[in-house]
Amino acid sequence: MDIQELLAFPLFSEELGIDLRCSSDEELFKWLLATVLFGGPVSHDVARKTYRTFEKYQLLDPASITQAGWSHLVHPVMQEGGYIRQDGVAAGNVLEICQTLQEYYQGSLNQLHASADSAEDLECHLNSLRGMDPVAANMFLRELRPIWAKADPDPLPVVVEMAKKYKLDLADMNRKDPAFTRVEAALIRLKRTRSKRTRSS
């Protein structure tokens, strides 16, 4: 597996039809919502289905989600998405994130970015959001590296592991280059594929 083959893999945002290149608050929030769902204690299939359910009910911005309220997020949204035991917690996390964004950043993730003093401070801002753990924050910021000046999370251990397997020197690559982000996403996908094969064998 060489660099050119890795570059053919889609980004996770692209898989969901989210266009981060425009850096609009609308697309940024969609990506934040997706990463919160993918960072939850559910399978990626359930997270993906739940994101599509938010789309179905046109709940893709902080104001709409806040207006919908916790009960509506639990049922039908979370339950249709496949959340069973964690539906109430997940709904509470999403709702509180939306309320925080509206209260402190006028609902704008671009304002959250502007308020951070550095890459480390930006990660702290994100990790302070309820339901946004370090892995979810890394996923969110990883695809924004080429777009946001202060987005520069370290590659996850799984990325470093898979890079060594394929004899790739990440230190030789420009982390702000969109190609670096695409390579990261590809290595994560390859790791998951290998893990699934191992479990099924």
N, CA, C and O of each residue as an XYZ file, in Angstrom:
804
protein
N       0.851     -1.188      0.000
C       0.000      0.000      0.000
C       0.894      1.248      0.000
O       1.596      1.513      0.976
N       0.863      2.004     -1.092
C       1.694      3.204     -1.165
C       0.838      4.462     -0.967
O      -0.378      4.385     -0.788
N       1.501      5.608     -1.004
C       0.813      6.874     -0.751
C      -0.335      7.109     -1.724
O      -1.421      7.520     -1.316
N      -0.103      6.851     -2.998
C      -1.142      7.092     -3.994
C      -2.384      6.253     -3.741
O      -3.505      6.718     -3.950
N      -2.189      5.015     -3.289
C      -3.342      4.166     -2.971
C      -4.075      4.695     -1.741
O      -5.304      4.670     -1.689
N      -3.330      5.165     -0.766
C      -3.949      5.716      0.437
C      -4.734      6.986      0.125
O      -5.779      7.237      0.725
N      -4.233      7.782     -0.810
C      -4.909      9.033     -1.160
C      -6.240      8.808     -1.869
O      -7.040      9.733     -2.007
N      -6.470      7.596     -2.310
C      -7.730      7.285     -2.997
C      -8.873      7.041     -2.001
O     -10.040      7.025     -2.392
N      -8.544      6.853     -0.725
C      -9.578      6.629      0.287
C     -10.312      7.938      0.571
O      -9.701      9.005      0.545
N     -11.628      7.866      0.845
C     -12.374      9.089      1.168
C     -12.140      9.519      2.609
O     -11.832      8.693      3.469
N     -12.287     10.804      2.866
C     -12.330     11.288      4.236
C     -13.649     10.862      4.863
O     -14.613     10.576      4.153
N     -13.695     10.817      6.185
C     -14.933     10.427      6.862
C     -16.022     11.468      6.636
O     -17.196     11.115      6.517
N     -15.653     12.738      6.576
C     -16.650     13.781      6.299
C     -17.223     13.626      4.896
O     -18.420     13.821      4.683
N     -16.375     13.278      3.950
C     -16.843     13.084      2.571
C     -17.832     11.936      2.487
O     -18.801     11.998      1.729
N     -17.592     10.896      3.258
C     -18.494      9.746      3.267
C     -19.901     10.155      3.685
O     -20.883      9.552      3.252
N     -19.996     11.181      4.530
C     -21.295     11.646      5.010
C     -21.855     12.791      4.173
O     -22.941     13.296      4.454
N     -21.115     13.199      3.147
C     -21.579     14.286      2.297
C     -21.373     15.661      2.904
O     -22.051     16.617      2.527
N     -20.434     15.768      3.847
C     -20.141     17.041      4.502
C     -18.960     17.699      3.793
O     -17.913     17.075      3.622
N     -19.125     18.947      3.384
C     -18.085     19.663      2.640
C     -17.404     20.670      3.562
O     -17.902     21.780      3.752
N     -16.275     20.285      4.130
C     -15.561     21.159      5.051
C     -14.742     22.224      4.343
O     -14.302     23.183      4.977
N     -14.532     22.078      3.059
C     -13.660     23.013      2.341
C     -14.192     24.437      2.377
O     -13.415     25.391      2.338
N     -15.511     24.589      2.452
C     -16.090     25.939      2.479
C     -15.979     26.571      3.864
O     -16.154     27.780      4.016
N     -15.690     25.755      4.867
C     -15.528     26.178      6.267
C     -16.718     26.985      6.789
O     -16.552     27.847      7.652
N     -17.897     26.712      6.277
C     -19.090     27.401      6.779
C     -19.497     26.799      8.124
O     -19.231     25.629      8.400
N     -20.146     27.615      8.954
C     -20.597     27.111     10.249
C     -21.576     25.955     10.087
O     -21.613     25.049     10.920
N     -22.368     25.982      9.018
C     -23.333     24.911      8.780
C     -22.624     23.563      8.598
O     -22.985     22.574      9.236
N     -21.622     23.535      7.727
C     -20.914     22.279      7.475
C     -20.054     21.874      8.668
O     -19.931     20.689      8.976
N     -19.460     22.863      9.338
C     -18.644     22.571     10.516
C     -19.488     21.933     11.614
O     -19.043     20.997     12.278
N     -20.701     22.436     11.804
C     -21.540     21.842     12.845
C     -21.960     20.417     12.475
O     -22.004     19.538     13.335
N     -22.261     20.196     11.217
C     -22.597     18.826     10.796
C     -21.460     17.874     11.151
O     -21.690     16.764     11.630
N     -20.235     18.322     10.912
C     -19.072     17.483     11.197
C     -18.889     17.288     12.705
O     -18.531     16.198     13.150
N     -19.132     18.335     13.484
C     -19.056     18.198     14.937
C     -20.089     17.185     15.434
O     -19.771     16.309     16.238
N     -21.306     17.310     14.958
C     -22.359     16.369     15.335
C     -21.951     14.939     14.991
O     -22.101     14.027     15.804
N     -21.441     14.758     13.792
C     -21.023     13.416     13.366
C     -19.934     12.857     14.273
O     -19.992     11.691     14.664
N     -18.940     13.678     14.612
C     -17.844     13.167     15.425
C     -18.294     12.857     16.850
O     -17.781     11.924     17.468
N     -19.240     13.622     17.378
C     -19.791     13.300     18.700
C     -20.492     11.946     18.656
O     -20.347     11.137     19.572
N     -21.248     11.705     17.596
C     -21.950     10.421     17.466
C     -20.968      9.269     17.272
O     -21.124      8.209     17.879
N     -19.955      9.476     16.426
C     -18.971      8.425     16.182
C     -18.095      8.178     17.406
O     -17.548      7.087     17.569
N     -17.961      9.180     18.261
C     -17.170      9.003     19.465
C     -17.938      8.356     20.602
O     -17.363      8.088     21.657
N     -19.223      8.101     20.408
C     -20.048      7.505     21.454
C     -19.847      5.998     21.567
O     -19.144      5.400     20.753
N     -20.469      5.382     22.582
C     -20.300      3.945     22.848
C     -21.200      3.077     21.976
O     -21.896      2.193     22.475
N     -21.180      3.335     20.668
C     -21.989      2.548     19.727
C     -21.118      2.196     18.529
O     -20.021      2.731     18.369
N     -21.613      1.294     17.693
C     -20.872      0.928     16.490
C     -20.892      2.080     15.494
O     -21.717      2.989     15.587
N     -19.974      2.026     14.548
C     -19.935      3.075     13.527
C     -21.169      3.013     12.640
O     -21.605      4.040     12.118
N     -21.733      1.835     12.461
C     -22.961      1.720     11.673
C     -24.111      2.454     12.357
O     -24.888      3.148     11.701
N     -24.217      2.301     13.676
C     -25.268      2.983     14.425
C     -25.030      4.492     14.409
O     -25.973      5.263     14.233
N     -23.784      4.916     14.589
C     -23.469      6.353     14.560
C     -23.826      6.954     13.209
O     -24.404      8.038     13.135
N     -23.477      6.240     12.135
C     -23.776      6.724     10.782
C     -25.295      6.816     10.574
O     -25.791      7.804     10.033
N     -26.019      5.794     10.999
C     -27.471      5.776     10.842
C     -28.115      6.897     11.659
O     -29.083      7.517     11.217
N     -27.574      7.153     12.849
C     -28.124      8.216     13.692
C     -27.883      9.582     13.071
O     -28.750     10.454     13.129
N     -26.703      9.774     12.474
C     -26.449     11.039     11.784
C     -27.466     11.228     10.661
O     -27.991     12.327     10.477
N     -27.745     10.163      9.911
C     -28.730     10.253      8.828
C     -30.123     10.563      9.383
O     -30.927     11.213      8.716
N     -30.404     10.100     10.594
C     -31.699     10.399     11.205
C     -31.792     11.874     11.580
O     -32.848     12.486     11.425
N     -30.700     12.448     12.070
C     -30.678     13.904     12.297
C     -30.946     14.641     10.981
O     -31.679     15.630     10.955
N     -30.353     14.156      9.903
C     -30.622     14.751      8.582
C     -32.101     14.650      8.233
O     -32.713     15.619      7.786
N     -32.661     13.475      8.442
C     -34.072     13.224      8.103
C     -34.994     14.231      8.791
O     -35.946     14.726      8.187
N     -34.704     14.528     10.053
C     -35.554     15.439     10.820
C     -35.073     16.893     10.739
O     -35.561     17.753     11.474
N     -34.120     17.162      9.848
C     -33.603     18.512      9.614
C     -33.102     19.162     10.908
O     -33.397     20.319     11.209
N     -32.333     18.369     11.656
C     -31.738     18.847     12.903
C     -30.224     18.900     12.715
O     -29.490     18.045     13.211
N     -29.775     19.918     11.990
C     -28.361     20.006     11.630
C     -27.746     21.359     11.985
O     -26.762     21.781     11.377
N     -28.334     22.033     12.973
C     -27.744     23.269     13.472
C     -28.128     23.409     14.936
O     -29.136     22.848     15.367
N     -27.331     24.159     15.716
C     -27.587     24.244     17.159
C     -28.987     24.752     17.515
O     -29.613     24.242     18.444
N     -29.476     25.748     16.786
C     -30.778     26.324     17.125
C     -31.901     25.308     16.937
O     -32.779     25.191     17.792
N     -31.881     24.571     15.820
C     -32.942     23.596     15.556
C     -32.938     22.476     16.588
O     -33.994     22.030     17.037
N     -31.738     22.023     16.960
C     -31.631     20.939     17.938
C     -32.095     21.408     19.308
O     -32.798     20.679     20.008
N     -31.705     22.628     19.700
C     -32.140     23.169     20.986
C     -33.648     23.317     21.031
O     -34.287     23.014     22.038
N     -34.202     23.784     19.936
C     -35.660     23.967     19.869
C     -36.379     22.620     19.920
O     -37.454     22.515     20.511
N     -35.799     21.598     19.310
C     -36.430     20.276     19.304
C     -36.528     19.703     20.717
O     -37.530     19.083     21.072
N     -35.489     19.910     21.518
C     -35.529     19.464     22.907
C     -35.113     18.017     23.103
O     -35.048     17.227     22.161
N     -34.834     17.700     24.365
C     -34.295     16.391     24.742
C     -35.224     15.235     24.362
O     -34.771     14.234     23.808
N     -36.502     15.369     24.653
C     -37.442     14.256     24.400
C     -37.493     13.894     22.928
O     -37.521     12.716     22.574
N     -37.506     14.907     22.067
C     -37.559     14.638     20.629
C     -36.254     14.004     20.152
O     -36.262     13.161     19.255
N     -35.133     14.407     20.751
C     -33.861     13.796     20.361
C     -33.815     12.323     20.755
O     -33.294     11.488     20.014
N     -34.369     12.012     21.936
C     -34.390     10.605     22.368
C     -35.301      9.788     21.464
O     -34.910      8.747     20.935
N     -36.517     10.277     21.298
C     -37.493      9.590     20.421
C     -38.233     10.644     19.611
O     -38.951     11.469     20.177
N     -38.066     10.626     18.302
C     -37.633      9.462     17.514
C     -36.151      9.405     17.119
O     -35.685      8.350     16.690
N     -35.398     10.501     17.251
C     -34.107     10.583     16.559
C     -33.132      9.496     16.983
O     -32.727      8.677     16.159
N     -32.748      9.474     18.258
C     -31.749      8.516     18.719
C     -32.229      7.068     18.575
O     -31.467      6.186     18.178
N     -33.490      6.844     18.901
C     -33.996      5.475     18.840
C     -34.084      4.970     17.405
O     -33.798      3.802     17.137
N     -34.472      5.831     16.493
C     -34.486      5.423     15.083
C     -33.071      5.153     14.584
O     -32.856      4.295     13.729
N     -32.109      5.897     15.131
C     -30.721      5.698     14.728
C     -30.127      4.398     15.237
O     -29.134      3.913     14.696
N     -30.731      3.830     16.278
C     -30.227      2.570     16.806
C     -29.671      2.647     18.205
O     -29.256      1.632     18.764
N     -29.653      3.865     18.796
C     -29.244      3.988     20.193
C     -30.322      3.321     21.057
O     -31.511      3.598     20.895
N     -29.907      2.456     21.958
C     -30.870      1.777     22.823
C     -30.654      2.208     24.275
O     -31.460      2.952     24.834
N     -29.571      1.739     24.875
C     -29.333      2.047     26.290
C     -28.752      3.444     26.494
O     -28.878      4.019     27.575
N     -28.119      3.989     25.463
C     -27.421      5.263     25.611
C     -28.171      6.433     24.990
O     -27.612      7.522     24.856
N     -29.435      6.225     24.608
C     -30.147      7.270     23.871
C     -30.312      8.557     24.687
O     -30.136      9.654     24.157
N     -30.649      8.426     25.967
C     -30.841      9.607     26.792
C     -29.554     10.372     27.041
O     -29.539     11.602     27.001
N     -28.471      9.644     27.301
C     -27.170     10.279     27.530
C     -26.696     10.980     26.267
O     -26.249     12.126     26.318
N     -26.792     10.291     25.128
C     -26.342     10.863     23.860
C     -27.150     12.111     23.513
O     -26.592     13.108     23.055
N     -28.462     12.055     23.731
C     -29.312     13.213     23.457
C     -28.915     14.386     24.352
O     -28.873     15.532     23.904
N     -28.623     14.091     25.621
C     -28.211     15.140     26.546
C     -26.885     15.773     26.139
O     -26.707     16.986     26.246
N     -25.954     14.937     25.671
C     -24.658     15.458     25.212
C     -24.825     16.404     24.040
O     -24.283     17.509     24.045
N     -25.572     15.976     23.041
C     -25.773     16.793     21.839
C     -26.473     18.103     22.198
O     -26.092     19.174     21.726
N     -27.499     18.001     23.037
C     -28.264     19.193     23.413
C     -27.392     20.182     24.177
O     -27.457     21.384     23.921
N     -26.576     19.695     25.111
C     -25.734     20.608     25.895
C     -24.655     21.250     25.027
O     -24.324     22.419     25.227
N     -24.102     20.508     24.067
C     -23.126     21.091     23.146
C     -23.758     22.243     22.363
O     -23.151     23.302     22.200
N     -24.972     22.027     21.886
C     -25.666     23.077     21.130
C     -25.932     24.301     21.996
O     -25.778     25.434     21.540
N     -26.330     24.074     23.243
C     -26.588     25.185     24.152
C     -25.302     25.953     24.461
O     -25.313     27.182     24.532
N     -24.197     25.230     24.645
C     -22.910     25.871     24.915
C     -22.459     26.715     23.729
O     -21.992     27.840     23.902
N     -22.602     26.166     22.521
C     -22.206     26.903     21.327
C     -23.020     28.192     21.190
O     -22.486     29.237     20.816
N     -24.300     28.108     21.492
C     -25.143     29.290     21.376
C     -24.837     30.322     22.465
O     -24.834     31.526     22.209
N     -24.582     29.840     23.671
C     -24.360     30.755     24.798
C     -23.011     31.463     24.718
O     -22.913     32.652     25.020
N     -21.971     30.733     24.312
C     -20.616     31.294     24.369
C     -20.034     31.685     23.007
O     -19.122     32.508     22.938
N     -20.559     31.094     21.921
C     -19.950     31.331     20.606
C     -20.969     31.729     19.545
O     -20.691     31.611     18.352
N     -22.141     32.196     19.959
C     -23.205     32.590     19.024
C     -23.534     31.466     18.029
O     -23.912     31.723     16.887
N     -23.382     30.235     18.485
C     -23.696     29.082     17.642
C     -22.673     28.811     16.559
O     -22.914     27.999     15.666
N     -21.517     29.489     16.628
C     -20.534     29.417     15.545
C     -19.266     28.679     15.967
O     -18.599     29.075     16.923
N     -18.939     27.617     15.258
C     -17.688     26.915     15.514
C     -16.497     27.726     15.024
O     -15.396     27.587     15.556
N     -16.699     28.565     14.025
C     -15.616     29.451     13.595
C     -15.253     30.431     14.713
O     -14.086     30.789     14.870
N     -16.242     30.859     15.481
C     -15.955     31.733     16.624
C     -15.231     30.958     17.724
O     -14.349     31.505     18.387
N     -15.594     29.698     17.922
C     -14.875     28.867     18.895
C     -13.405     28.778     18.513
O     -12.524     28.890     19.365
N     -13.146     28.574     17.208
C     -11.767     28.511     16.728
C     -11.048     29.841     16.956
O      -9.899     29.863     17.397
N     -11.716     30.930     16.659
C     -11.102     32.251     16.808
C     -10.789     32.570     18.267
O      -9.852     33.313     18.557
N     -11.570     32.013     19.174
C     -11.376     32.308     20.596
C     -10.194     31.557     21.197
O      -9.729     31.905     22.283
N      -9.706     30.537     20.509
C      -8.592     29.744     21.026
C      -7.266     30.455     20.782
O      -7.079     31.108     19.756
N      -6.350     30.320     21.735
C      -5.050     30.979     21.622
C      -4.025     30.156     20.848
O      -3.040     30.697     20.345
N      -4.254     28.866     20.755
C      -3.280     27.967     20.134
C      -3.958     26.661     19.776
O      -5.135     26.458     20.072
N      -3.204     25.773     19.134
C      -3.737     24.444     18.801
C      -4.122     23.694     20.072
O      -5.162     23.038     20.119
N      -3.284     23.792     21.101
C      -3.563     23.102     22.365
C      -4.806     23.674     23.041
O      -5.621     22.937     23.597
N      -4.937     24.998     22.986
C      -6.100     25.650     23.584
C      -7.372     25.270     22.829
O      -8.427     25.092     23.439
N      -7.277     25.148     21.519
C      -8.429     24.745     20.720
C      -8.889     23.350     21.119
O     -10.088     23.103     21.243
N      -7.947     22.442     21.318
C      -8.300     21.089     21.753
C      -8.961     21.125     23.129
O      -9.905     20.377     23.384
N      -8.473     21.984     24.009
C      -9.079     22.122     25.335
C     -10.513     22.634     25.227
O     -11.400     22.158     25.935
N     -10.739     23.604     24.343
C     -12.097     24.121     24.128
C     -13.035     22.989     23.709
O     -14.144     22.860     24.228
N     -12.580     22.185     22.778
C     -13.425     21.094     22.276
C     -13.634     20.013     23.327
O     -14.746     19.514     23.500
N     -12.561     19.652     24.030
C     -12.672     18.597     25.045
C     -13.542     19.016     26.214
O     -14.024     18.169     26.967
N     -13.748     20.324     26.371
C     -14.602     20.797     27.459
C     -16.083     20.645     27.131
O     -16.928     20.750     28.019
N     -16.401     20.399     25.864
C     -17.792     20.189     25.471
C     -18.252     18.819     25.947
O     -17.523     17.837     25.806
N     -19.428     18.747     26.496
C     -19.955     17.493     27.018
C     -20.075     16.464     25.902
O     -20.626     16.748     24.839
N     -19.552     15.261     26.153
C     -19.658     14.184     25.182
C     -18.569     14.192     24.131
O     -18.527     13.315     23.269
N     -17.682     15.183     24.196
C     -16.592     15.273     23.224
C     -15.314     14.792     23.889
O     -14.615     15.567     24.543
N     -15.007     13.493     23.717
C     -13.787     12.973     24.321
C     -12.591     13.236     23.404
O     -12.780     13.677     22.270
N     -11.359     12.975     23.872
C     -10.169     13.292     23.068
C     -10.149     12.631     21.691
O      -9.664     13.232     20.732
N     -10.668     11.396     21.574
C     -10.668     10.720     20.274
C     -11.628     11.424     19.312
O     -11.304     11.618     18.141
N     -12.804     11.803     19.806
C     -13.767     12.522     18.970
C     -13.212     13.896     18.577
O     -13.369     14.332     17.437
N     -12.565     14.569     19.531
C     -11.964     15.871     19.227
C     -10.867     15.729     18.182
O     -10.730     16.576     17.300
N     -10.084     14.653     18.283
C      -9.036     14.401     17.299
C      -9.638     14.179     15.912
O      -9.135     14.702     14.918
N     -10.706     13.408     15.856
C     -11.376     13.144     14.579
C     -11.890     14.439     13.964
O     -11.741     14.672     12.765
N     -12.503     15.288     14.809
C     -13.034     16.558     14.330
C     -11.924     17.455     13.790
O     -12.032     17.992     12.687
N     -10.863     17.613     14.569
C      -9.786     18.532     14.192
C      -8.920     17.990     13.064
O      -8.366     18.758     12.277
N      -8.801     16.671     12.986
C      -7.936     16.059     11.964
C      -8.323     16.526     10.567
O      -7.457     16.882      9.768
N      -9.618     16.526     10.269
C     -10.050     16.889      8.922
C     -10.119     18.402      8.718
O     -10.354     18.881      7.608
N      -9.910     19.148      9.810
C      -9.882     20.609      9.708
C      -8.468     21.165      9.695
O      -8.284     22.377      9.586
N      -7.467     20.299      9.803
C      -6.078     20.760      9.800
C      -5.759     21.682      8.619
O      -5.154     22.736      8.815
N      -6.158     21.304      7.387
C      -5.827     22.175      6.244
C      -6.662     23.459      6.187
O      -6.376     24.353      5.391
N      -7.696     23.546      7.035
C      -8.675     24.631      6.927
C      -8.556     25.628      8.063
O      -8.572     26.838      7.837
N      -8.438     25.131      9.273
C      -8.307     25.984     10.452
C      -6.837     26.135     10.815
O      -6.122     25.138     10.919
N      -6.382     27.355     11.005
C      -4.977     27.610     11.322
C      -4.537     26.918     12.606
O      -3.402     26.453     12.711
N      -5.449     26.852     13.590
C      -5.087     26.294     14.905
C      -5.450     24.821     15.054
O      -5.303     24.256     16.137
N      -5.915     24.204     13.994
C      -6.232     22.767     14.056
C      -4.992     21.966     13.681
O      -4.582     21.949     12.520
N      -4.402     21.307     14.662
C      -3.200     20.511     14.383
C      -3.024     19.405     15.427
O      -2.023     19.379     16.143
N      -3.996     18.491     15.512
C      -3.881     17.418     16.505
C      -2.799     16.415     16.113
O      -2.538     16.205     14.928
N      -2.178     15.801     17.106
C      -1.206     14.752     16.817
C      -1.923     13.539     16.234
O      -3.058     13.251     16.614
N      -1.277     12.829     15.320
C      -1.881     11.601     14.790
C      -2.169     10.617     15.924
O      -1.382     10.499     16.863
N      -3.285      9.922     15.834
C      -3.633      8.924     16.836
C      -2.622      7.779     16.835
O      -1.983      7.530     15.812
N      -2.464      7.079     17.956
C      -1.547      5.927     18.002
C      -1.810      4.904     16.910
O      -0.871      4.301     16.390
N      -3.082      4.698     16.552
C      -3.400      3.716     15.513
C      -2.831      4.168     14.169
O      -2.427      3.334     13.358
N      -2.795      5.466     13.927
C      -2.232      5.998     12.681
C      -0.727      5.757     12.658
O      -0.174      5.336     11.642
N      -0.073      6.022     13.773
C       1.376      5.804     13.861
C       1.700      4.327     13.675
O       2.658      3.974     12.987
N       0.896      3.470     14.290
C       1.097      2.019     14.165
C       0.990      1.553     12.720
O       1.842      0.814     12.226
N      -0.071      1.996     12.050
C      -0.292      1.547     10.674
C       0.727      2.165      9.718
O       1.107      1.539      8.728
N       1.169      3.384     10.007
C       2.204      4.013      9.169
C       3.488      3.192      9.221
O       4.152      3.006      8.202
N       3.834      2.708     10.398
C       5.032      1.873     10.527
C       4.866      0.572      9.746
O       5.806      0.087      9.116
N       3.660      0.019      9.799
C       3.406     -1.230      9.073
C       3.633     -1.059      7.576
O       4.172     -1.946      6.914
N       3.217      0.086      7.050
C       3.352      0.345      5.614
C       4.618      1.140      5.274
O       4.793      1.623      4.155
N       5.499      1.258      6.288
C       6.800      1.910      6.084
C       6.649      3.350      5.577
O       7.345      3.779      4.656
N       5.727      4.075      6.199
C       5.522      5.481      5.865
C       6.132      6.343      6.960
O       5.904      6.088      8.143
N       6.893      7.345      6.594
C       7.491      8.255      7.563
C       6.613      9.500      7.656
O       6.720     10.410      6.834
N       5.744      9.531      8.666
C       4.827     10.662      8.814
C       5.572     11.968      9.063
O       5.082     13.043      8.718
N       6.758     11.874      9.663
C       7.535     13.081      9.964
C       7.982     13.800      8.697
O       8.267     14.997      8.727
N       8.044     13.077      7.589
C       8.460     13.681      6.321
C       7.306     14.383      5.600
O       7.515     15.040      4.580
N       6.087     14.242      6.135
C       4.915     14.815      5.481
C       4.493     16.109      6.183
O       4.653     16.251      7.395
N       3.963     17.031      5.415
C       3.439     18.285      5.950
C       2.063     18.031      6.550
O       1.121     17.708      5.826
N       1.940     18.175      7.866
C       0.679     17.852      8.528
C      -0.456     18.757      8.097
O      -1.620     18.384      8.245
N      -0.159     19.934      7.569
C      -1.200     20.850      7.122
C      -1.650     20.589      5.681
O      -2.607     21.194      5.199
N      -0.955     19.694      5.015
C      -1.326     19.330      3.647
C      -2.566     18.437      3.684
O      -2.608     17.492      4.473
N      -3.587     18.711      2.847
C      -4.767     17.844      2.823
C      -4.430     16.369      2.605
O      -5.170     15.491      3.049
N      -3.322     16.094      1.926
C      -2.932     14.705      1.685
C      -2.627     13.980      2.991
O      -2.888     12.783      3.111
N      -2.079     14.692      3.963
C      -1.751     14.065      5.246
C      -3.026     13.578      5.934
O      -3.067     12.463      6.455
N      -4.053     14.405      5.933
C      -5.331     14.043      6.534
C      -5.940     12.837      5.839
O      -6.500     11.951      6.485
N      -5.827     12.811      4.523
C      -6.385     11.681      3.763
C      -5.634     10.386      4.067
O      -6.238      9.317      4.151
N      -4.326     10.486      4.229
C      -3.534      9.305      4.593
C      -3.942      8.806      5.984
O      -4.083      7.602      6.201
N      -4.129      9.731      6.915
C      -4.570      9.350      8.260
C      -5.889      8.573      8.206
O      -6.019      7.502      8.797
N      -6.859      9.135      7.485
C      -8.168      8.482      7.391
C      -8.043      7.093      6.766
O      -8.701      6.150      7.206
N      -7.201      6.971      5.746
C      -7.013      5.682      5.082
C      -6.405      4.663      6.037
O      -6.838      3.510      6.063
N      -5.422      5.062      6.812
C      -4.767      4.145      7.748
C      -5.737      3.687      8.836
O      -5.697      2.532      9.261
N      -6.597      4.582      9.279
C      -7.605      4.206     10.274
C      -8.583      3.201      9.679
O      -8.945      2.222     10.331
N      -9.005      3.439      8.452
C      -9.919      2.497      7.790
C      -9.259      1.126      7.617
O      -9.897      0.094      7.827
N      -7.996      1.121      7.238
C      -7.287     -0.149      7.048
C      -7.164     -0.907      8.361
O      -7.293     -2.131      8.382
N      -6.920     -0.203      9.446
C      -6.829     -0.834     10.760
C      -8.151     -1.468     11.140
O      -8.179     -2.584     11.660
N      -9.245     -0.771     10.887
C     -10.568     -1.314     11.225
C     -10.868     -2.549     10.398
O     -11.439     -3.518     10.899
N     -10.483     -2.512      9.130
C     -10.705     -3.665      8.259
C      -9.935     -4.876      8.763
O     -10.461     -5.989      8.783
N      -8.689     -4.657      9.169
C      -7.859     -5.741      9.708
C      -8.454     -6.279     11.006
O      -8.440     -7.489     11.234
N      -8.974     -5.403     11.852
C      -9.544     -5.815     13.130
C     -10.806     -6.650     12.914
O     -11.026     -7.638     13.614
N     -11.633     -6.253     11.947
C     -12.841     -7.020     11.633
C     -12.480     -8.404     11.117
O     -13.117     -9.391     11.484
N     -11.474     -8.481     10.277
C     -11.049     -9.771      9.746
C     -10.538    -10.673     10.856
O     -10.794    -11.877     10.860
N      -9.808    -10.079     11.805
C      -9.260    -10.845     12.916
C     -10.376    -11.413     13.784
O     -10.321    -12.569     14.203
N     -11.409    -10.575     14.055
C     -12.522    -11.029     14.888
C     -13.346    -12.117     14.221
O     -13.889    -12.994     14.893
N     -13.440    -12.059     12.893
C     -14.281    -13.016     12.171
C     -13.558    -14.317     11.868
O     -14.192    -15.305     11.497
N     -12.240    -14.331     12.021
C     -11.487    -15.545     11.686
C     -11.415    -16.511     12.874
O     -10.818    -17.581     12.764
